[in-house]
Amino acid sequence: MKKWLSLLSVVVLGMILTACGTSESASGSKGKNDKIVIGYFPNINHVAGMVAEEKELYEQTLPDGTEVEYKYFPDGSAFMTAIETGEIQGGLVGPGPAMNHYMSGAEINIVAAGSTGGTVIMAREGSGIESPEQLQDSTFVSPRVGCTHDVQFEALMMREYDLKSDRLKGEMKHVTGKPATYSQLFASKRIDAAAVPEPWASKIEEEGHGKVLVEGDDVAFNDTLPAAVFVTSAELKENNPELVQNMVDAHKEATTFIQDNPEEAKEIAIKKIKDITEQELSASVIDSAWERIDFTYEVKLEDLEAFAAASFELEFLKEHPDLDGLVDTTFIEE
């Protein structure tokens, strides 16, 4: 209700200013007090956000005088809440949270992708596990129950190896934890396996606490599913499509910069991750992580639908997913 009233106030103000011959409303004007907030996570799949911030690309595509701020998120749920409440106007998030919130009634749109790949399945060094078939009776970790990496892991295990988690009365015990802690969990022998997003997989390899059990190319949906998607609210898209186009243009420029200037983009990633998390990753870790990721803004609804169907198959979703209307590719086609 507050969000609706706020939008109404902006529209009314815009009508008054237009009648007086001044700038448009604050939601898409060239006024000096305009502000856009962009969100992303401090991980390798979200490098487009880091590059856009460092190179001030949003300032270049948005109307003159627009103030641009950035907000960093620890998980997809917090990001999606910020989109729905208007705290941020757009940014990068995992496809899982975007789809889950959309199916729960959130009025949002995926207007671009950020990257694909970046997830590997790892086993603890010294665990004796040499193949996925040996994960029976093991303990595995993922960031959250039903998150993107969890679905990738469980879909692979169920479809290829007939193994299920204890949630489905299966043989594998599932626990959750932040990817940055996985190396410690391996070292303390608290887990046997993990679905690990980059750059943490490469960091675990470098520290010697874990080894790759299933490489990225063989992980479910890793080649097709966007590991990050650019999301905005349906309300903003409907009321101010030019503003959404401005944001997507900046995101596309950031992605193209990464493709054309990988070494400089890596330096930006190291700097921003250190600034945000106070953790400095080595150049070798970043190099290794980069090899497992493809940076692209292209997104296809059918790839998301296949992933959502797997979430339903794994009983993370109670109803068969309907993603009709979630993806709008018109902005990346401009």
Residue pairs with C-beta under 8 A, 6 or more apart in sequence:
3 85
3 86
6 86
7 27
7 235
7 239
10 25
10 26
10 27
11 25
11 27
11 239
13 25
13 26
14 24
14 25
14 26
14 27
14 29
15 25
17 23
17 24
17 25
17 29
18 24
23 29
23 30
23 31
24 30
24 31
26 33
26 34
27 236
27 239
27 240
27 243
28 63
28 240
28 242
28 243
29 63
30 63
30 64
30 65
30 66
31 65
32 65
33 67
34 62
34 63
34 65
34 66
34 67
35 66
35 67
35 68
35 69
36 58
36 62
36 66
36 67
36 68
36 69
36 89
36 90
36 243
36 247
37 68
37 69
37 70
37 71
37 87
37 88
37 89
38 49
38 52
38 53
38 58
38 68
38 69
38 70
38 71
38 88
38 89
38 90
38 91
38 247
39 49
39 70
39 71
39 72
39 73
39 79
39 82
39 83
39 88
39 90
39 91
39 92
39 93
40 46
40 48
40 49
40 50
40 70
40 72
40 73
40 91
40 92
40 93
41 49
41 72
41 73
41 74
41 79
41 92
41 93
41 228
42 50
42 72
42 272
42 273
42 276
42 277
43 179
43 197
43 198
43 199
43 273
44 115
44 118
44 197
44 198
44 199
44 269
44 286
44 289
44 290
44 293
45 92
45 114
45 115
45 118
45 197
45 198
45 227
45 228
45 293
46 92
46 114
46 115
46 228
47 115
47 258
47 265
47 268
47 269
47 295
48 92
48 114
48 115
48 228
48 251
48 254
48 255
48 258
48 295
48 297
49 70
49 91
49 92
49 114
49 254
50 268
50 269
50 272
50 273
51 57
51 254
51 257
51 258
51 265
51 268
52 58
52 250
52 251
52 253
52 254
53 70
53 272
54 268
54 271
54 272
55 254
55 257
56 68
57 250
57 253
57 254
57 257
58 66
58 68
58 246
58 247
58 250
59 66
59 68
60 250
60 253
61 246
61 247
61 249
61 250
61 253
62 68
62 243
62 246
62 247
62 250
63 246
71 82
71 87
71 88
71 91
72 276
73 79
73 82
73 93
74 178
75 97
75 143
75 144
76 93
76 94
76 96
76 97
76 98
76 144
76 147
77 97
79 88
79 91
79 93
79 97
79 231
80 93
80 97
80 98
80 101
80 106
80 108
80 231
81 87
82 88
83 90
83 91
83 93
83 106
83 108
83 231
83 232
83 233
84 101
84 106
84 107
84 108
84 233
86 233
89 232
89 233
89 236
89 243
89 247
90 111
90 230
90 231
90 232
90 236
90 244
90 247
91 230
91 231
92 114
92 228
92 229
92 230
92 231
93 228
93 229
93 231
94 147
94 148
94 227
94 228
94 229
95 110
95 148
95 225
95 226
95 227
95 228
95 229
95 304
95 307
96 146
96 147
96 148
96 151
96 307
96 311
97 147
97 148
98 108
98 110
98 229
98 231
98 326
99 304
99 307
99 308
99 311
99 321
99 323
99 326
100 146
100 317
101 108
102 108
102 323
102 326
103 308
103 317
103 319
103 321
103 322
103 323
107 233
107 234
107 235
108 231
108 232
108 233
108 234
108 326
109 231
109 232
109 233
109 234
109 237
109 325
109 326
109 327
109 328
110 229
110 230
110 231
110 299
110 304
110 326
110 327
110 328
111 230
111 231
111 232
111 237
111 244
111 248
111 327
111 328
111 329
111 331
111 332
112 229
112 230
112 248
112 251
112 252
112 297
112 298
112 299
112 329
112 331
112 332
113 226
113 228
113 229
113 230
113 296
113 297
113 298
113 299
114 226
114 227
114 228
114 229
114 230
114 251
114 255
114 295
114 297
115 226
115 227
115 228
115 293
115 294
115 295
115 296
116 222
116 223
116 224
116 225
116 226
116 227
116 293
116 294
116 296
117 216
117 222
117 223
117 227
117 292
117 293
117 294
118 197
118 198
118 216
118 222
118 227
118 289
118 292
118 293
119 148
119 149
119 152
119 195
119 196
119 197
119 198
119 201
119 216
119 219
119 222
119 227
120 196
120 198
120 201
120 212
120 213
120 214
120 215
120 216
120 219
120 292
121 132
121 153
121 156
121 193
121 194
121 195
121 196
121 212
121 213
121 214
121 219
122 182
122 186
122 193
122 194
122 196
122 201
122 204
122 210
122 211
122 212
122 213
123 129
123 130
123 135
123 192
123 193
123 210
123 211
123 213
124 186
124 189
124 191
124 192
124 193
124 209
124 210
125 186
125 208
125 209
125 210
125 211
126 189
127 138
127 192
127 193
128 134
129 135
129 138
129 192
129 193
129 213
131 213
132 156
132 157
132 160
132 161
132 163
132 213
132 214
133 161
135 157
135 161
135 163
135 172
135 192
135 193
136 163
136 171
136 172
137 171
137 172
138 172
138 173
138 192
138 193
139 172
139 173
139 174
139 175
139 190
139 191
139 192
139 193
140 153
140 165
140 172
140 173
140 174
140 175
140 191
140 192
140 193
140 194
140 195
141 174
141 175
141 176
141 177
141 182
141 185
141 191
141 193
141 194
141 195
142 149
142 150
142 153
142 174
142 176
142 194
142 195
143 149
143 150
143 176
143 177
143 178
143 179
143 197
144 150
144 176
145 167
145 174
145 176
145 316
146 311
146 314
146 316
148 225
148 227
148 307
149 195
149 196
149 197
150 174
150 195
151 220
151 221
151 307
151 310
151 311
151 314
151 316
152 195
152 219
152 220
152 221
152 222
152 225
153 195
153 219
153 220
154 164
154 165
154 314
155 220
155 221
155 310
155 313
155 314
156 214
156 218
156 219
156 220
157 163
157 164
157 165
157 172
158 164
158 168
158 313
158 314
159 220
163 170
163 171
163 172
164 170
164 171
164 172
165 172
165 173
165 174
166 172
166 173
166 174
167 174
167 315
168 314
168 315
175 190
175 191
177 185
179 196
179 197
179 200
180 200
180 277
180 279
182 191
182 194
182 196
182 200
182 204
182 210
183 200
183 203
183 204
183 207
183 209
183 210
184 209
185 191
185 194
186 194
186 204
186 209
186 210
187 207
187 209
193 213
194 210
195 219
196 204
196 210
197 227
198 289
198 292
198 293
199 273
199 281
199 285
199 286
199 288
199 289
201 212
201 289
201 292
202 284
202 285
202 286
202 288
202 289
202 292
203 281
203 285
204 210
205 211
205 212
205 288
206 282
206 284
206 285
206 288
216 222
216 292
217 223
220 310
221 303
221 306
221 307
221 310
224 300
224 303
224 306
225 303
225 304
225 306
225 307
226 296
226 299
226 303
226 304
227 293
229 299
230 247
230 248
230 251
230 297
232 244
232 247
236 243
236 244
237 244
237 328
241 331
244 331
245 331
245 334
248 297
248 331
248 332
248 334
249 334
251 297
252 297
252 332
255 295
255 296
255 297
257 264
257 265
258 265
258 295
259 295
262 290
266 283
266 286
266 287
266 290
269 286
270 280
270 281
270 283
270 286
273 279
273 280
273 281
274 280
274 281
297 332
298 332
299 327
299 329
299 332
300 327
301 323
301 326
301 327
304 323
304 326
304 327
305 321
305 323
308 317
308 321
308 323
309 320
309 321
311 317
311 321
312 319
312 320
312 321
